[in-house]
Amino acid sequence: MTVKLVNFETKTENPQFDGVYDIAPVELQQVLSNVKMIDVRQPEEYIGELGHVPGAELIALDTLPDHLEDLPKDQTVVFICRSGARSAQATAYAKMNGWTHVYNMRGGMLLWNNLLLPVER
């Protein structure tokens, strides 16, 4: 299977973290099957009122160091949280540890829901 790296047209530099790029939820929704999505919220948030992006895997931010090696280095990884702050931290952490194709979903699940994009609970 050939892994396709996604080059996001909506990527913009994250204001808090150097080298971290934010991408638009709508663009992520168009390429869900081509990326690995990691939701870094707590388990109760993942199944809570905001739900989660269909197909996103839960790895809470505080456990990310224990699971980082499980993430593919040859595939695009997008981190997701409630508002985009914790996922930006996760993206920065992955970048510092050698991952190159990692992105932060701008606005988190709050923006995803505001755009009426599909969720799972």
C-alpha positions as CSV (number, residue, x, y, z in Angstrom):
1,M,0.0,0.0,0.0
2,T,1.4,3.4,-1.0
3,V,1.0,5.9,1.8
4,K,-0.1,9.3,0.5
5,L,1.1,12.3,2.4
6,V,-1.4,15.1,2.4
7,N,-0.3,18.6,1.6
8,F,-2.9,20.9,3.1
9,E,-3.7,24.0,1.2
10,T,-5.2,25.7,4.3
11,K,-2.1,25.3,6.5
12,T,-1.1,28.3,8.4
13,E,1.6,28.9,11.1
14,N,0.4,28.3,14.6
15,P,0.7,31.6,16.6
16,Q,1.9,29.8,19.8
17,F,4.3,27.2,18.5
18,D,7.2,27.7,16.0
19,G,7.1,25.2,13.2
20,V,3.6,24.0,14.0
21,Y,1.0,24.3,11.2
22,D,-2.7,24.6,11.7
23,I,-5.2,23.2,9.1
24,A,-8.8,24.0,8.5
25,P,-11.4,21.4,9.7
26,V,-13.2,21.5,6.3
27,E,-10.1,20.5,4.5
28,L,-9.4,17.7,7.0
29,Q,-12.9,16.4,6.5
30,Q,-12.2,16.0,2.8
31,V,-9.2,13.8,3.4
32,L,-10.2,11.8,6.5
33,S,-9.3,8.4,5.0
34,N,-5.8,9.6,4.0
35,V,-4.6,10.8,7.5
36,K,-4.2,9.4,11.0
37,M,-6.2,11.5,13.4
38,I,-5.3,11.7,17.1
39,D,-7.7,13.3,19.6
40,V,-5.7,14.4,22.6
41,R,-8.6,15.3,24.9
42,Q,-9.6,13.3,28.0
43,P,-11.7,10.2,27.5
44,E,-14.9,11.8,28.9
45,E,-14.4,14.7,26.3
46,Y,-13.9,12.3,23.5
47,I,-17.3,10.7,24.1
48,G,-18.9,13.9,25.5
49,E,-21.2,16.5,24.0
50,L,-18.8,17.7,21.3
51,G,-18.1,14.1,20.1
52,H,-15.1,13.3,18.0
53,V,-14.1,13.3,14.4
54,P,-15.1,10.0,12.8
55,G,-12.1,7.7,12.8
56,A,-10.0,9.7,15.3
57,E,-8.0,7.7,17.8
58,L,-8.0,8.8,21.4
59,I,-4.5,9.4,23.0
60,A,-4.9,11.9,25.9
61,L,-2.2,14.6,25.8
62,D,-0.8,13.5,29.2
63,T,-0.2,10.0,27.8
64,L,1.2,11.0,24.4
65,P,4.9,10.5,25.4
66,D,4.0,6.8,26.1
67,H,2.3,6.4,22.8
68,L,4.4,8.5,20.4
69,E,6.2,5.6,19.0
70,D,2.9,4.1,17.9
71,L,2.3,7.0,15.5
72,P,3.3,6.5,11.9
73,K,6.2,8.5,10.6
74,D,5.4,7.8,6.9
75,Q,1.8,9.1,7.1
76,T,0.2,12.5,7.8
77,V,-0.9,12.8,11.4
78,V,-3.4,15.4,12.5
79,F,-3.9,16.2,16.2
80,I,-7.3,17.3,17.5
81,C,-8.6,18.7,20.8
82,R,-11.4,20.9,22.1
83,S,-10.2,24.3,20.8
84,G,-6.9,23.7,19.2
85,A,-4.5,24.5,22.1
86,R,-3.7,21.0,23.4
87,S,-3.5,19.6,19.9
88,A,-1.0,22.4,19.0
89,Q,1.1,21.3,22.0
90,A,0.9,17.7,20.8
91,T,1.9,18.7,17.3
92,A,4.9,20.6,18.7
93,Y,5.9,17.6,20.9
94,A,5.7,15.2,17.9
95,K,7.8,17.6,15.8
96,M,10.4,17.9,18.5
97,N,10.7,14.1,18.6
98,G,11.2,13.6,14.9
99,W,7.8,13.5,13.3
100,T,7.6,15.7,10.2
101,H,4.1,15.2,8.7
102,V,2.1,16.4,11.7
103,Y,-0.6,19.1,11.8
104,N,-2.9,20.7,14.3
105,M,-6.6,21.1,13.5
106,R,-7.4,24.7,13.9
107,G,-10.3,25.5,16.2
108,G,-10.6,22.0,17.6
109,M,-14.0,20.2,18.0
110,L,-15.6,23.6,18.9
111,L,-15.0,24.8,15.3
112,W,-15.7,21.3,13.8
113,N,-19.2,21.4,15.5
114,N,-19.8,25.0,14.5
115,L,-19.2,24.0,10.9
116,L,-21.8,21.2,11.4
117,L,-19.3,18.5,10.3
118,P,-20.1,14.9,11.2
119,V,-19.2,13.6,14.7
120,E,-19.1,10.3,16.5
121,R,-19.9,9.9,20.2
